[in-house]
Amino acid sequence: TALAPIQDPEAVLTVDAMPGVWWHMFAYTYKAPGVNRVLVHLLSVPPHDQISDNKEGVVRKVTDVAVTYKGPGTVVQAWELSPFIAGWTRPLAPQGKTVKPTDFHLWKIVVLELRGGAQ
């Protein structure tokens, strides 16, 4: 497959969000002829440390999200995707190497298309 986990995600990405997200284990590169992308799954952190303690089903809203690419090359395009709605995608305007996806409650996927450099 053209999808591969990023071995050291903190060397390549910075993810800021309130109250925080899980992302380190869910960062990938996607490489195919003429395509070089980074994909990051952002998952809201449950209110309680133990997953089994989260019985009430409440998911906190994630806000003020910023995903910054720190690797070589330039971010030329970006999108946010929903894993829940087939085909739902929205373009994001890169601000240098940073994109700011919209707020979400549980899970969002960010895709960065790169030019130059190789991760």
Secondary structure, 3 states (H helix, E strand, C coil): CCEEECCCHHHHEEEEEECCEECHHHEEEEEECCEEEEEEEEEECCCCCCHHHCCCCCCCCEEEEEEEECCCCEEEEEEEECCCCCCCEEEECCECCEECCCCECCEEEEEEEEECCCC
